[in-house]
Amino acid sequence: MKYVYILNSSAFPDRYYTGVTDDLKARLKKHNTKEVQHTSKYVPWKLKTYIAFSDEKQAFEFEEYLKTASGRAFAKKRL
């Protein structure tokens, strides 16, 4: 399974991060221990939502969509 996830920074509530992983717990831990350079400035992170995909291609396409303006609007309204 591939998981598309959205994180929200507890320190900066208007800051979100979207990614894909095989292991949500391990990935969240990496974000919160500053092992991910892109998110290290905004720790701690909490998991806002995730969606599981059995198809890897679909997961990466959905992640890419969520990073567009319409995808961010979709996530803000529905997730």
KAQUIMO-V125846 format. One line per field, one symbol per residue. phi: phi as a letter, one per 20 degrees, with the letter a starting at -180 (. if undefined). psi: psi as a letter, one per 30 degrees, with the letter a starting at -180 (. if undefined). burial: I if it has 9 or more other C-alpha atoms within 8 Angstrom, else O. A space follows every 10 residues. Layout:
# KAQUIMO-V125846
phi = ???
psi = ???
burial = ???
This chain:
# KAQUIMO-V125846
phi = .ddeccdcff fcgedcbdbc becfffffff ffdmedgfdf fdfedcfeab cecedgffff ffggffeeff fffgffedd
psi = kkkklklkke eifgklkkak lfjeeeeeee efggfjefff fgllkkjell kkkfjeeeee eeeeefflee eeeeeeef.
burial = OIIIIIIIII OOOOOIOIOI IOOIOOIIOI IIOIOOOOII OIIIIIIOOI OIIOOIOOII OIIOIIIOOO IIOIIOOOO
